[in-house]
């Protein structure tokens, strides 16, 4: 689904690369946490999957496409296969919940009939069936993030990217969002989520990829946010 | 569905930046009015050239008793010399370019002179003897005047060959300069209009930053994202262009044809047909410039 081969990203003005020799493979249906401190390269990984950025060295493959070989005019069509959710929701404040979700489908040219079926359907999935005609500012943060998730998955993308989706939410609301993401993952969608909230990662017991200063420090099948103390101790002894 | 969405985006964009859109309309209106004026002036020049050149003749003046030039020896041209010039004009090489030849003797020249200048100071010294005999030649077409002049000006007894077109040149020069000035102003204004359109488009894109970000995120095609902005620029310019075209037609119909033409009946003035020819040109220029300016502006904005 997603493969990074020795990916290095250097910004000309920064001496230290944002990513350095990152290799990573994410398979279909996986739920992967990207963890690490701010500036460790989590967001850069997500932006590269979206092809908002290109690697300085190395290759990124997404959905069987070599992103370096993808011409820029094909990028919009490529992005239709990816759903994205951000910390700040990025909703259109002058549009209702329904319109926000429908907007996504309108701009990629879906038919009116498809939209009128798919939007209520996805709003039910995220638990907002009764709030279709509300405006974003009338919703709580958790509900706004649900709208954003609905918008991201309404087109049934095989991959859902989430960059700190619970960053602005309180723990109990976050748990609801995580449950929703887990349910979407169970439906077969690959979910990649960047976060630095330990409790969420520990709770889910999913694959964890830890980045530090642009390097993959750890890649565990069902890990927790912190490395186990035993691992630390071993490293220190060695 | 998509058409409706694009139309809605265009409408929102225009409404949101109304003041800038109005200035685009005004600048386009004024610049295209100048373009229209320049084109009409050129049409006017051509029309006047056509009108006057058909009537312009070539005057071949013969030597009088006091003239001393290369071809005159202070003796009046003899009838033989006059006949030689006539023969040249009717000879095989020149004849096709000559439509008509009239001889004007001293008496006739005096009458014409007096009818024009009688009562003025110069008329007091005039007598038939001071007049020059002349041949008035009407060329087949105005451009043939040069040929006639070349063929006859060096012949003995010919004082001077004067092309009446030369007298009209200053008038055309003035009109031409005016039309060039109008074009100059039009170009400056068009540059201003183009810059204003690209600023408007960038402003419009900036105020829709959020929508644009989401559109790009969810995979709206570049063409879909850019089209509303291009249409926005074109619509604003189109309004200005239609105003300009309308005012050009109105000025020609009400001012030139309704007011000036009845006063100057000897001069053909551009008419409504000419104005209706200019109008679509103005609209075309407006739409083309605005479309290109908006397309370039939005493409550059989205790249950053």
Boltz contact constraints between the chains, C-beta under 6 A:
constraints:
  - contact:
      token1: [A, 76]
      token2: [B, 219]
      max_distance: 6.0
  - contact:
      token1: [A, 76]
      token2: [B, 221]
      max_distance: 6.0
  - contact:
      token1: [A, 79]
      token2: [B, 219]
      max_distance: 6.0
  - contact:
      token1: [A, 80]
      token2: [B, 219]
      max_distance: 6.0
  - contact:
      token1: [A, 84]
      token2: [B, 217]
      max_distance: 6.0
  - contact:
      token1: [A, 104]
      token2: [B, 218]
      max_distance: 6.0
  - contact:
      token1: [A, 106]
      token2: [B, 5]
      max_distance: 6.0
  - contact:
      token1: [A, 107]
      token2: [B, 215]
      max_distance: 6.0
  - contact:
      token1: [A, 107]
      token2: [B, 220]
      max_distance: 6.0
  - contact:
      token1: [A, 108]
      token2: [B, 219]
      max_distance: 6.0
  - contact:
      token1: [A, 109]
      token2: [B, 2]
      max_distance: 6.0
  - contact:
      token1: [A, 112]
      token2: [B, 1]
      max_distance: 6.0
